[in-house]
Amino acid sequence: MTFDDVRALALAWPEVEDGTSYGTPALKVRKKLLARLKEDGDSLVLPGVPSDERATLVESRPRLFYFTDHYRDYPIVLLRLSKARRADVEPLLRRQWRALASKKALAGFDGG
């Protein structure tokens, strides 16, 4: 996958917008970070992943998921886009989108 693939996926959801974060391309929902491209150009910064879940992801799939000391105390996991498939990215991205989107957007998206 590339960031453009992630971007195309997320921009199909209500309230997702292009943005920047720390000088890199980012996706935001209501001005809050959904995901961003890390400075290395190959890693996706994915917020909303609790440390216990992150530990499981990193342990089970270390070629795909990792984190650095900088992110140790934050609910964030890093994902190598060059090793990722849509099925790896979408569930984590969608969960964070659902946490940030308005109730109205969620209701419209869910058909209710």
C-alpha positions as a LaTeX table, in Angstrom:
\begin{tabular}{lrrr}
\hline
Residue & $x$ (\AA) & $y$ (\AA) & $z$ (\AA) \\
\hline
Met1 & 0.00 & 0.00 & 0.00 \\
Thr2 & 0.92 & 3.64 & $-0.30$ \\
Phe3 & $-0.30$ & 6.69 & 1.54 \\
Asp4 & $-2.35$ & 7.51 & $-1.55$ \\
Asp5 & $-4.14$ & 4.15 & $-1.15$ \\
Val6 & $-4.87$ & 4.92 & 2.50 \\
Arg7 & $-5.99$ & 8.41 & 1.52 \\
Ala8 & $-8.43$ & 7.08 & $-1.11$ \\
Leu9 & $-9.88$ & 4.63 & 1.41 \\
Ala10 & $-10.37$ & 7.19 & 4.18 \\
Leu11 & $-11.63$ & 10.07 & 2.04 \\
Ala12 & $-14.66$ & 7.90 & 1.17 \\
Trp13 & $-15.80$ & 8.28 & 4.79 \\
Pro14 & $-17.72$ & 11.34 & 6.01 \\
Glu15 & $-15.79$ & 14.21 & 7.62 \\
Val16 & $-12.34$ & 12.97 & 6.53 \\
Glu17 & $-10.12$ & 15.70 & 5.11 \\
Asp18 & $-6.59$ & 16.04 & 3.82 \\
Gly19 & $-4.23$ & 17.88 & 6.09 \\
Thr20 & $-0.70$ & 17.95 & 7.38 \\
Ser21 & 0.87 & 16.96 & 10.67 \\
Tyr22 & 4.50 & 17.60 & 11.57 \\
Gly23 & 5.09 & 18.61 & 7.95 \\
Thr24 & 3.86 & 15.34 & 6.49 \\
Pro25 & 0.61 & 14.44 & 4.68 \\
Ala26 & $-2.16$ & 13.56 & 7.09 \\
Leu27 & $-5.80$ & 12.65 & 7.23 \\
Lys28 & $-8.01$ & 14.38 & 9.77 \\
Val29 & $-11.55$ & 14.09 & 11.06 \\
Arg30 & $-13.01$ & 17.28 & 12.48 \\
Lys31 & $-9.45$ & 18.67 & 12.75 \\
Lys32 & $-8.23$ & 15.67 & 14.76 \\
Leu33 & $-5.59$ & 13.24 & 13.51 \\
Leu34 & $-6.86$ & 10.09 & 11.84 \\
Ala35 & $-3.45$ & 9.03 & 10.47 \\
Arg36 & $-0.32$ & 10.57 & 9.01 \\
Leu37 & 2.64 & 9.59 & 6.92 \\
Lys38 & 5.79 & 9.36 & 9.01 \\
Glu39 & 8.86 & 11.26 & 7.87 \\
Asp40 & 10.44 & 8.07 & 6.46 \\
Gly41 & 7.79 & 8.07 & 3.70 \\
Asp42 & 6.88 & 4.41 & 4.29 \\
Ser43 & 5.31 & 4.33 & 7.74 \\
Leu44 & 1.79 & 5.22 & 8.73 \\
Val45 & 1.25 & 6.72 & 12.18 \\
Leu46 & $-1.99$ & 5.22 & 13.50 \\
Pro47 & $-3.40$ & 6.72 & 16.70 \\
Gly48 & $-6.06$ & 5.04 & 18.82 \\
Val49 & $-4.22$ & 1.77 & 19.44 \\
Pro50 & $-3.90$ & 1.02 & 23.18 \\
Ser51 & $-0.50$ & $-0.18$ & 24.39 \\
Asp52 & $-1.69$ & $-3.74$ & 25.10 \\
Glu53 & $-3.10$ & $-4.12$ & 21.59 \\
Arg54 & 0.00 & $-2.49$ & 20.12 \\
Ala55 & 2.20 & $-4.99$ & 21.96 \\
Thr56 & 0.19 & $-7.87$ & 20.50 \\
Leu57 & 0.39 & $-6.43$ & 16.97 \\
Val58 & 4.13 & $-5.83$ & 17.19 \\
Glu59 & 4.80 & $-9.25$ & 18.67 \\
Ser60 & 2.65 & $-11.13$ & 16.16 \\
Arg61 & 3.65 & $-9.16$ & 13.03 \\
Pro62 & 6.92 & $-7.29$ & 13.63 \\
Arg63 & 7.64 & $-6.83$ & 9.91 \\
Leu64 & 4.41 & $-4.84$ & 9.60 \\
Phe65 & 3.84 & $-3.17$ & 12.98 \\
Tyr66 & 6.34 & $-1.39$ & 15.20 \\
Phe67 & 6.82 & 1.65 & 17.39 \\
Thr68 & 9.70 & 3.82 & 18.47 \\
Asp69 & 10.63 & 5.20 & 21.88 \\
His70 & 9.03 & 8.49 & 20.84 \\
Tyr71 & 5.60 & 6.79 & 20.71 \\
Arg72 & 6.10 & 4.48 & 23.72 \\
Asp73 & 3.76 & 6.45 & 26.02 \\
Tyr74 & 1.08 & 7.16 & 23.41 \\
Pro75 & $-1.74$ & 4.96 & 22.05 \\
Ile76 & $-0.10$ & 4.83 & 18.62 \\
Val77 & 1.27 & 2.08 & 16.41 \\
Leu78 & 3.41 & 2.48 & 13.31 \\
Leu79 & 2.67 & 0.42 & 10.20 \\
Arg80 & 5.04 & $-0.18$ & 7.27 \\
Leu81 & 2.96 & 0.67 & 4.21 \\
Ser82 & 5.28 & $-1.25$ & 1.87 \\
Lys83 & 4.40 & $-4.45$ & 3.78 \\
Ala84 & 0.68 & $-3.68$ & 4.29 \\
Arg85 & $-2.51$ & $-4.75$ & 2.62 \\
Arg86 & $-5.84$ & $-2.99$ & 2.87 \\
Ala87 & $-7.04$ & $-5.64$ & 5.34 \\
Asp88 & $-4.18$ & $-4.67$ & 7.68 \\
Val89 & $-4.90$ & $-0.95$ & 7.61 \\
Glu90 & $-8.65$ & $-0.58$ & 7.25 \\
Pro91 & $-9.83$ & $-1.98$ & 10.63 \\
Leu92 & $-7.48$ & 0.24 & 12.64 \\
Leu93 & $-8.20$ & 3.27 & 10.49 \\
Arg94 & $-11.95$ & 2.73 & 10.61 \\
Arg95 & $-11.96$ & 2.34 & 14.39 \\
Gln96 & $-10.13$ & 5.63 & 14.82 \\
Trp97 & $-12.47$ & 7.30 & 12.32 \\
Arg98 & $-15.47$ & 6.06 & 14.31 \\
Ala99 & $-13.95$ & 7.50 & 17.50 \\
Leu100 & $-13.49$ & 10.94 & 15.88 \\
Ala101 & $-16.55$ & 11.29 & 13.62 \\
Ser102 & $-19.68$ & 13.09 & 14.72 \\
Lys103 & $-22.75$ & 11.11 & 15.75 \\
Lys104 & $-24.55$ & 12.55 & 12.73 \\
Ala105 & $-21.82$ & 11.31 & 10.35 \\
Leu106 & $-21.82$ & 7.87 & 11.96 \\
Ala107 & $-25.61$ & 7.62 & 11.75 \\
Gly108 & $-25.55$ & 8.60 & 8.09 \\
Phe109 & $-22.75$ & 6.18 & 7.32 \\
Asp110 & $-24.40$ & 3.33 & 9.22 \\
Gly111 & $-27.70$ & 4.00 & 7.47 \\
Gly112 & $-29.59$ & 5.14 & 10.55 \\
\hline
\end{tabular}
